[in-house]
């Protein structure tokens, strides 16, 4: 095989590897990237929402992951910014007694877990996130009427916690 063919193949492998490295990583997309290219790189979004100045593509890694990426597109369908919204400062935007189930879904997507407890008449939506590098959970209490009534942060149970609880 000629040296030129070998170098061409090596360059093609290097290019494919670098493109694969960006696949699934919304935070590496450049501003101005068109929607079609975004979807080629990341696949279908978990949600598409109209926003006042364009469209939001949401890529959620819940329930197993700890990130939700909101990609804001301009009216022409080009990327304006990427926000990873599984963070305390994003949760602080929720207004108890004002926000609804739909407001929470629009910003954070579907929760990792939905539960009910005896002392609350509604659903508790749980989102997984990292605080620095510590696994945490954020709980949104939504009453039967669909209104947010309470917010809570807890540490995420770790396998050792589960094991120790059984003793």
N, CA and C atoms as a LAMMPS dump frame, in Angstrom:
ITEM: TIMESTEP
0
ITEM: NUMBER OF ATOMS
501
ITEM: BOX BOUNDS ff ff ff
-5.0000000000000000e+02 5.0000000000000000e+02
-5.0000000000000000e+02 5.0000000000000000e+02
-5.0000000000000000e+02 5.0000000000000000e+02
ITEM: ATOMS id mol type element x y z
1 1 1 N 0.856 -1.167 0
2 1 2 C 0 0 0
3 1 3 C 0.906 1.235 0
4 2 1 N 0.536 2.216 -0.786
5 2 2 C 1.362 3.412 -0.883
6 2 3 C 1.248 4.255 0.392
7 3 1 N 2.265 5.067 0.594
8 3 2 C 2.294 5.947 1.766
9 3 3 C 1.115 6.924 1.736
10 4 1 N 0.772 7.403 0.566
11 4 2 C -0.339 8.356 0.438
12 4 3 C -1.665 7.717 0.852
13 5 1 N -1.905 6.488 0.447
14 5 2 C -3.152 5.788 0.813
15 5 3 C -3.199 5.579 2.33
16 6 1 N -2.079 5.186 2.916
17 6 2 C -2.02 4.976 4.368
18 6 3 C -2.314 6.285 5.104
19 7 1 N -1.69 7.375 4.668
20 7 2 C -1.928 8.662 5.316
21 7 3 C -3.375 9.122 5.147
22 8 1 N -3.952 8.894 3.968
23 8 2 C -5.346 9.257 3.733
24 8 3 C -6.269 8.467 4.648
25 9 1 N -6.008 7.18 4.794
26 9 2 C -6.848 6.349 5.671
27 9 3 C -6.692 6.754 7.139
28 10 1 N -5.47 7.062 7.546
29 10 2 C -5.243 7.51 8.917
30 10 3 C -5.972 8.83 9.193
31 11 1 N -5.938 9.736 8.215
32 11 2 C -6.634 11.009 8.371
33 11 3 C -8.146 10.777 8.477
34 12 1 N -8.682 9.867 7.684
35 12 2 C -10.12 9.563 7.724
36 12 3 C -10.505 8.96 9.08
37 13 1 N -9.66 8.07 9.601
38 13 2 C -9.927 7.471 10.915
39 13 3 C -9.874 8.541 12.002
40 14 1 N -8.893 9.438 11.936
41 14 2 C -8.77 10.509 12.928
42 14 3 C -9.98 11.437 12.876
43 15 1 N -10.44 11.773 11.671
44 15 2 C -11.613 12.633 11.529
45 15 3 C -12.852 11.944 12.098
46 16 1 N -13.047 10.683 11.786
47 16 2 C -14.206 9.945 12.302
48 16 3 C -14.167 9.874 13.825
49 17 1 N -12.989 9.658 14.383
50 17 2 C -12.853 9.585 15.845
51 17 3 C -13.163 10.931 16.491
52 18 1 N -12.702 12.008 15.873
53 18 2 C -12.969 13.325 16.467
54 18 3 C -14.449 13.667 16.378
55 19 1 N -15.112 13.31 15.286
56 19 2 C -16.552 13.557 15.164
57 19 3 C -17.335 12.692 16.133
58 20 1 N -16.915 11.449 16.317
59 20 2 C -17.584 10.566 17.273
60 20 3 C -17.414 11.086 18.687
61 21 1 N -16.3 11.726 18.965
62 21 2 C -16.064 12.293 20.289
63 21 3 C -17.05 13.392 20.616
64 22 1 N -17.579 14.09 19.62
65 22 2 C -18.551 15.169 19.847
66 22 3 C -19.981 14.645 19.883
67 23 1 N -20.194 13.455 19.314
68 23 2 C -21.543 12.911 19.279
69 23 3 C -22.049 12.719 20.697
70 24 1 N -23.261 13.173 20.946
71 24 2 C -23.846 13.035 22.265
72 24 3 C -23.365 14.057 23.27
73 25 1 N -22.616 15.056 22.818
74 25 2 C -22.087 16.072 23.726
75 25 3 C -22.59 17.446 23.292
76 26 1 N -23.802 17.806 23.707
77 26 2 C -24.383 19.076 23.267
78 26 3 C -23.529 20.284 23.608
79 27 1 N -22.824 20.241 24.71
80 27 2 C -22.03 21.395 25.139
81 27 3 C -20.873 21.704 24.191
82 28 1 N -20.57 20.803 23.279
83 28 2 C -19.485 21.033 22.32
84 28 3 C -19.957 21.598 20.989
85 29 1 N -21.25 21.781 20.834
86 29 2 C -21.765 22.337 19.583
87 29 3 C -21.477 23.831 19.512
88 30 1 N -21.131 24.295 18.341
89 30 2 C -20.814 25.709 18.143
90 30 3 C -22.085 26.517 17.913
91 31 1 N -22.09 27.747 18.416
92 31 2 C -23.194 28.663 18.135
93 31 3 C -23.345 28.775 16.616
94 32 1 N -24.593 28.826 16.162
95 32 2 C -24.863 28.921 14.729
96 32 3 C -25.082 27.577 14.05
97 33 1 N -24.848 26.47 14.76
98 33 2 C -25.053 25.144 14.169
99 33 3 C -26.527 24.98 13.805
100 34 1 N -26.817 24.575 12.55
101 34 2 C -28.217 24.404 12.143
102 34 3 C -28.866 23.181 12.812
103 35 1 N -30.177 23.237 12.969
104 35 2 C -30.927 22.17 13.646
105 35 3 C -30.673 20.799 13.02
106 36 1 N -30.652 20.719 11.702
107 36 2 C -30.44 19.421 11.05
108 36 3 C -29.103 18.812 11.472
109 37 1 N -28.088 19.64 11.565
110 37 2 C -26.764 19.158 11.976
111 37 3 C -26.771 18.753 13.456
112 38 1 N -27.495 19.501 14.278
113 38 2 C -27.62 19.158 15.697
114 38 3 C -28.25 17.775 15.84
115 39 1 N -29.334 17.557 15.121
116 39 2 C -30.036 16.276 15.224
117 39 3 C -29.225 15.13 14.624
118 40 1 N -28.4 15.407 13.62
119 40 2 C -27.503 14.368 13.096
120 40 3 C -26.489 13.969 14.166
121 41 1 N -25.986 14.957 14.897
122 41 2 C -24.967 14.689 15.91
123 41 3 C -25.547 14.08 17.185
124 42 1 N -26.745 14.535 17.592
125 42 2 C -27.286 14.136 18.89
126 42 3 C -28.481 13.195 18.826
127 43 1 N -29.069 13.044 17.634
128 43 2 C -30.283 12.247 17.517
129 43 3 C -31.513 13.111 17.763
130 44 1 N -32.649 12.446 17.861
131 44 2 C -33.899 13.167 18.087
132 44 3 C -33.915 13.728 19.506
133 45 1 N -34.38 14.954 19.671
134 45 2 C -34.484 15.503 21.025
135 45 3 C -35.579 14.785 21.817
136 46 1 N -35.457 14.803 23.135
137 46 2 C -36.484 14.208 23.978
138 46 3 C -37.723 15.093 24.035
139 47 1 N -37.564 16.387 23.74
140 47 2 C -38.707 17.311 23.675
141 47 3 C -38.343 18.481 22.763
142 48 1 N -39.347 19.015 22.091
143 48 2 C -39.21 20.218 21.271
144 48 3 C -40.294 21.185 21.742
145 49 1 N -39.873 22.396 22.13
146 49 2 C -40.795 23.378 22.699
147 49 3 C -40.624 24.718 22.007
148 50 1 N -41.728 25.336 21.575
149 50 2 C -41.598 26.701 21.059
150 50 3 C -41.279 27.653 22.219
151 51 1 N -40.379 28.581 21.988
152 51 2 C -40.038 29.627 22.962
153 51 3 C -40.233 30.962 22.264
154 52 1 N -40.31 32.06 23.016
155 52 2 C -40.63 33.357 22.393
156 52 3 C -39.772 33.725 21.183
157 53 1 N -38.492 33.412 21.21
158 53 2 C -37.62 33.815 20.1
159 53 3 C -37.072 32.634 19.315
160 54 1 N -37.85 31.551 19.187
161 54 2 C -37.375 30.412 18.423
162 54 3 C -37.917 29.094 18.945
163 55 1 N -36.998 28.13 19.121
164 55 2 C -37.365 26.774 19.513
165 55 3 C -36.356 26.258 20.525
166 56 1 N -36.83 25.429 21.446
167 56 2 C -35.933 24.747 22.387
168 56 3 C -35.937 23.261 22.066
169 57 1 N -34.748 22.709 21.847
170 57 2 C -34.574 21.265 21.736
171 57 3 C -34.048 20.797 23.08
172 58 1 N -34.692 19.785 23.63
173 58 2 C -34.267 19.289 24.938
174 58 3 C -33.709 17.881 24.785
175 59 1 N -32.541 17.673 25.369
176 59 2 C -31.891 16.37 25.386
177 59 3 C -31.701 15.976 26.847
178 60 1 N -32.557 15.069 27.32
179 60 2 C -32.522 14.652 28.717
180 60 3 C -31.768 13.34 28.859
181 61 1 N -30.966 13.263 29.897
182 61 2 C -30.274 12.013 30.226
183 61 3 C -30.907 11.358 31.452
184 62 1 N -32.043 11.913 31.915
185 62 2 C -32.811 11.295 32.99
186 62 3 C -33.457 10.031 32.405
187 63 1 N -33.707 8.963 33.094
188 63 2 C -33.57 8.798 34.519
189 63 3 C -32.192 8.335 34.976
190 64 1 N -31.405 7.723 34.102
191 64 2 C -30.116 7.185 34.544
192 64 3 C -29.051 8.265 34.685
193 65 1 N -29.111 9.279 33.833
194 65 2 C -28.098 10.327 33.854
195 65 3 C -28.474 11.477 34.762
196 66 1 N -27.59 12.474 34.808
197 66 2 C -27.774 13.588 35.728
198 66 3 C -27.767 14.933 35.011
199 67 1 N -28.036 14.916 33.707
200 67 2 C -28.049 16.157 32.94
201 67 3 C -29.305 16.25 32.077
202 68 1 N -29.709 17.487 31.85
203 68 2 C -30.737 17.823 30.864
204 68 3 C -30.206 19.053 30.132
205 69 1 N -30.037 18.929 28.823
206 69 2 C -29.519 20.024 28.006
207 69 3 C -30.657 20.662 27.232
208 70 1 N -30.79 21.977 27.372
209 70 2 C -31.737 22.748 26.575
210 70 3 C -30.94 23.526 25.535
211 71 1 N -31.224 23.263 24.276
212 71 2 C -30.558 23.949 23.177
213 71 3 C -31.53 24.979 22.614
214 72 1 N -31.185 26.242 22.762
215 72 2 C -32.047 27.323 22.3
216 72 3 C -31.67 27.672 20.863
217 73 1 N -32.674 27.627 19.967
218 73 2 C -32.464 27.927 18.551
219 73 3 C -33.174 29.226 18.192
220 74 1 N -32.582 29.982 17.274
221 74 2 C -33.211 31.215 16.8
222 74 3 C -34.342 30.864 15.828
223 75 1 N -35.101 31.852 15.343
224 75 2 C -36.214 31.566 14.423
225 75 3 C -35.792 30.855 13.139
226 76 1 N -34.515 30.977 12.741
227 76 2 C -34.016 30.292 11.541
228 76 3 C -33.533 28.873 11.854
229 77 1 N -33.62 28.45 13.123
230 77 2 C -33.22 27.092 13.491
231 77 3 C -31.735 26.926 13.725
232 78 1 N -31.038 27.992 14.077
233 78 2 C -29.595 27.927 14.362
234 78 3 C -29.367 28.059 15.864
235 79 1 N -28.388 27.33 16.352
236 79 2 C -28.103 27.269 17.78
237 79 3 C -27.652 28.62 18.328
238 80 1 N -28.344 29.064 19.382
239 80 2 C -27.954 30.281 20.093
240 80 3 C -27.102 29.938 21.31
241 81 1 N -27.581 28.945 22.098
242 81 2 C -26.843 28.564 23.304
243 81 3 C -27.291 27.179 23.778
244 82 1 N -26.465 26.609 24.643
245 82 2 C -26.747 25.327 25.273
246 82 3 C -26.722 25.544 26.778
247 83 1 N -27.799 25.135 27.453
248 83 2 C -27.876 25.238 28.907
249 83 3 C -28.055 23.848 29.491
250 84 1 N -27.195 23.484 30.441
251 84 2 C -27.358 22.245 31.196
252 84 3 C -28.116 22.655 32.453
253 85 1 N -29.412 22.261 32.551
254 85 2 C -30.306 22.819 33.561
255 85 3 C -30.446 21.991 34.836
256 86 1 N -29.745 20.896 34.943
257 86 2 C -29.784 20.122 36.192
258 86 3 C -28.76 20.704 37.157
259 87 1 N -29.106 21.852 37.736
260 87 2 C -28.225 22.556 38.667
261 87 3 C -29.085 23.401 39.599
262 88 1 N -28.606 23.595 40.817
263 88 2 C -29.374 24.299 41.848
264 88 3 C -29.829 25.69 41.391
265 89 1 N -28.974 26.434 40.691
266 89 2 C -29.38 27.782 40.283
267 89 3 C -30.524 27.761 39.268
268 90 1 N -30.668 26.689 38.524
269 90 2 C -31.824 26.555 37.624
270 90 3 C -33.065 26.175 38.425
271 91 1 N -32.913 25.288 39.422
272 91 2 C -34.049 24.89 40.247
273 91 3 C -34.61 26.087 41.021
274 92 1 N -33.734 27.036 41.354
275 92 2 C -34.162 28.224 42.099
276 92 3 C -35.173 29.076 41.322
277 93 1 N -35.294 28.858 40.033
278 93 2 C -36.24 29.631 39.222
279 93 3 C -37.694 29.203 39.448
280 94 1 N -37.884 28.004 39.957
281 94 2 C -39.241 27.498 40.173
282 94 3 C -39.904 28.305 41.281
283 95 1 N -41.122 28.758 41.023
284 95 2 C -41.881 29.533 42.009
285 95 3 C -42.982 28.654 42.601
286 96 1 N -42.817 28.347 43.898
287 96 2 C -43.816 27.554 44.61
288 96 3 C -45.153 28.298 44.586
289 97 1 N -46.217 27.554 44.404
290 97 2 C -47.598 28.045 44.348
291 97 3 C -47.913 28.828 43.067
292 98 1 N -46.955 28.965 42.154
293 98 2 C -47.2 29.664 40.881
294 98 3 C -46.916 28.764 39.682
295 99 1 N -45.8 28.032 39.734
296 99 2 C -45.439 27.175 38.61
297 99 3 C -46.363 25.956 38.565
298 100 1 N -46.551 25.456 37.341
299 100 2 C -47.374 24.263 37.138
300 100 3 C -46.498 23.112 36.644
301 101 1 N -47.133 21.968 36.58
302 101 2 C -46.485 20.767 36.037
303 101 3 C -45.918 21.063 34.65
304 102 1 N -46.67 21.792 33.813
305 102 2 C -46.216 22.107 32.455
306 102 3 C -44.988 23.014 32.456
307 103 1 N -44.933 23.971 33.398
308 103 2 C -43.764 24.843 33.506
309 103 3 C -42.512 24.027 33.819
310 104 1 N -42.649 23.091 34.747
311 104 2 C -41.517 22.238 35.136
312 104 3 C -41.088 21.37 33.954
313 105 1 N -42.059 20.775 33.269
314 105 2 C -41.74 19.942 32.1
315 105 3 C -41.019 20.732 31.016
316 106 1 N -41.478 21.959 30.764
317 106 2 C -40.874 22.789 29.714
318 106 3 C -39.392 23.052 29.985
319 107 1 N -39.062 23.317 31.242
320 107 2 C -37.67 23.664 31.554
321 107 3 C -36.801 22.445 31.827
322 108 1 N -37.337 21.436 32.512
323 108 2 C -36.511 20.32 32.971
324 108 3 C -36.809 18.984 32.309
325 109 1 N -37.916 18.885 31.582
326 109 2 C -38.268 17.619 30.959
327 109 3 C -38.856 16.653 31.961
328 110 1 N -39.095 15.417 31.531
329 110 2 C -39.683 14.432 32.429
330 110 3 C -38.719 14.081 33.565
331 111 1 N -39.25 13.81 34.752
332 111 2 C -38.388 13.481 35.887
333 111 3 C -37.813 12.071 35.778
334 112 1 N -36.812 11.819 36.602
335 112 2 C -36.231 10.478 36.669
336 112 3 C -37.181 9.512 37.363
337 113 1 N -37.991 10.038 38.284
338 113 2 C -38.861 9.197 39.099
339 113 3 C -40.093 10 39.516
340 114 1 N -41.244 9.353 39.529
341 114 2 C -42.473 9.958 40.051
342 114 3 C -42.961 9.057 41.183
343 115 1 N -43.199 9.687 42.347
344 115 2 C -43.624 8.908 43.513
345 115 3 C -44.815 9.582 44.181
346 116 1 N -45.458 8.842 45.07
347 116 2 C -46.53 9.372 45.919
348 116 3 C -46.195 8.973 47.349
349 117 1 N -46.565 9.85 48.264
350 117 2 C -46.391 9.546 49.682
351 117 3 C -47.701 9.833 50.402
352 118 1 N -47.874 9.254 51.567
353 118 2 C -49.136 9.38 52.299
354 118 3 C -49.419 10.808 52.756
355 119 1 N -48.396 11.597 53.05
356 119 2 C -48.606 12.916 53.635
357 119 3 C -48.711 14.048 52.615
358 120 1 N -48.759 13.717 51.321
359 120 2 C -48.912 14.749 50.303
360 120 3 C -49.886 14.247 49.248
361 121 1 N -50.89 15.054 48.915
362 121 2 C -51.912 14.668 47.948
363 121 3 C -51.492 15.118 46.546
364 122 1 N -50.599 14.368 45.962
365 122 2 C -50.111 14.679 44.619
366 122 3 C -48.887 13.834 44.307
367 123 1 N -48.171 14.231 43.271
368 123 2 C -46.979 13.508 42.835
369 123 3 C -45.72 14.233 43.277
370 124 1 N -44.69 13.458 43.521
371 124 2 C -43.37 14.021 43.787
372 124 3 C -42.478 13.606 42.626
373 125 1 N -42.016 14.62 41.888
374 125 2 C -41.125 14.392 40.753
375 125 3 C -39.696 14.532 41.243
376 126 1 N -38.88 13.544 40.928
377 126 2 C -37.485 13.549 41.352
378 126 3 C -36.571 13.628 40.139
379 127 1 N -35.643 14.575 40.198
380 127 2 C -34.619 14.76 39.176
381 127 3 C -33.255 14.46 39.793
382 128 1 N -32.396 13.815 39.028
383 128 2 C -31.041 13.513 39.471
384 128 3 C -30.093 14.573 38.932
385 129 1 N -29.152 15.011 39.768
386 129 2 C -28.167 15.989 39.32
387 129 3 C -26.905 15.866 40.155
388 130 1 N -25.859 16.538 39.705
389 130 2 C -24.599 16.586 40.442
390 130 3 C -24.418 17.977 41.019
391 131 1 N -24.044 18.036 42.289
392 131 2 C -23.662 19.297 42.904
393 131 3 C -22.165 19.202 43.124
394 132 1 N -21.425 19.915 42.296
395 132 2 C -19.981 19.753 42.129
396 132 3 C -19.786 18.323 41.64
397 133 1 N -19.387 17.384 42.455
398 133 2 C -19.292 15.996 41.99
399 133 3 C -20.11 15.068 42.878
400 134 1 N -20.971 15.651 43.715
401 134 2 C -21.769 14.857 44.641
402 134 3 C -23.146 14.58 44.043
403 135 1 N -23.577 13.307 43.961
404 135 2 C -24.899 12.995 43.403
405 135 3 C -26.024 13.449 44.338
406 136 1 N -26.944 14.221 43.785
407 136 2 C -28.054 14.778 44.552
408 136 3 C -29.372 14.487 43.838
409 137 1 N -30.453 14.727 44.549
410 137 2 C -31.787 14.617 43.967
411 137 3 C -32.553 15.896 44.281
412 138 1 N -33.361 16.304 43.317
413 138 2 C -34.219 17.466 43.493
414 138 3 C -35.653 16.974 43.374
415 139 1 N -36.475 17.301 44.368
416 139 2 C -37.853 16.812 44.438
417 139 3 C -38.824 17.98 44.273
418 140 1 N -39.755 17.821 43.343
419 140 2 C -40.782 18.83 43.088
420 140 3 C -42.13 18.21 43.461
421 141 1 N -42.78 18.765 44.471
422 141 2 C -44.092 18.287 44.914
423 141 3 C -45.169 19.016 44.113
424 142 1 N -45.951 18.258 43.348
425 142 2 C -46.986 18.823 42.479
426 142 3 C -48.338 18.276 42.929
427 143 1 N -49.254 19.17 43.307
428 143 2 C -50.556 18.723 43.819
429 143 3 C -51.433 18.18 42.689
430 144 1 N -52.596 17.668 43.074
431 144 2 C -53.517 17.074 42.084
432 144 3 C -53.976 18.072 41.023
433 145 1 N -53.966 19.36 41.356
434 145 2 C -54.345 20.397 40.395
435 145 3 C -53.212 20.782 39.455
436 146 1 N -52.024 20.184 39.639
437 146 2 C -50.89 20.449 38.756
438 146 3 C -50.04 21.637 39.173
439 147 1 N -50.17 22.1 40.428
440 147 2 C -49.424 23.261 40.905
441 147 3 C -48.275 22.806 41.81
442 148 1 N -47.119 23.431 41.641
443 148 2 C -45.945 23.118 42.469
444 148 3 C -46.201 23.662 43.877
445 149 1 N -46.072 22.786 44.88
446 149 2 C -46.344 23.186 46.263
447 149 3 C -45.122 23.147 47.177
448 150 1 N -44.088 22.406 46.796
449 150 2 C -42.916 22.289 47.669
450 150 3 C -41.724 21.832 46.841
451 151 1 N -40.521 22.277 47.253
452 151 2 C -39.271 21.882 46.605
453 151 3 C -38.315 21.359 47.675
454 152 1 N -37.526 20.364 47.332
455 152 2 C -36.581 19.781 48.284
456 152 3 C -35.35 19.252 47.556
457 153 1 N -34.19 19.383 48.191
458 153 2 C -32.959 18.75 47.71
459 153 3 C -32.553 17.688 48.721
460 154 1 N -32.101 16.533 48.231
461 154 2 C -31.577 15.489 49.116
462 154 3 C -30.347 14.88 48.462
463 155 1 N -29.551 14.196 49.263
464 155 2 C -28.449 13.42 48.71
465 155 3 C -29.035 12.199 48.017
466 156 1 N -28.398 11.788 46.936
467 156 2 C -28.856 10.583 46.264
468 156 3 C -28.365 9.376 47.044
469 157 1 N -29.268 8.423 47.339
470 157 2 C -28.805 7.225 48.055
471 157 3 C -27.741 6.498 47.238
472 158 1 N -26.7 6.094 47.915
473 158 2 C -25.605 5.369 47.266
474 158 3 C -25.75 3.888 47.592
475 159 1 N -25.148 2.999 46.804
476 159 2 C -25.288 1.56 47.063
477 159 3 C -24.948 1.17 48.504
478 160 1 N -23.931 1.779 49.11
479 160 2 C -23.588 1.459 50.497
480 160 3 C -24.71 1.858 51.441
481 161 1 N -25.397 2.982 51.151
482 161 2 C -26.514 3.415 51.985
483 161 3 C -27.624 2.364 51.974
484 162 1 N -27.897 1.802 50.81
485 162 2 C -28.925 0.789 50.676
486 162 3 C -28.505 -0.457 51.445
487 163 1 N -27.241 -0.853 51.321
488 163 2 C -26.736 -2.04 51.998
489 163 3 C -26.795 -1.847 53.51
490 164 1 N -26.348 -0.685 53.987
491 164 2 C -26.336 -0.425 55.425
492 164 3 C -27.746 -0.366 56.001
493 165 1 N -28.714 0.099 55.225
494 165 2 C -30.088 0.213 55.711
495 165 3 C -30.688 -1.153 55.999
496 166 1 N -30.194 -2.202 55.344
497 166 2 C -30.719 -3.539 55.531
498 166 3 C -30.169 -4.259 56.744
499 167 1 N -29.264 -3.649 57.479
500 167 2 C -28.662 -4.311 58.645
501 167 3 C -29.507 -4.196 59.859
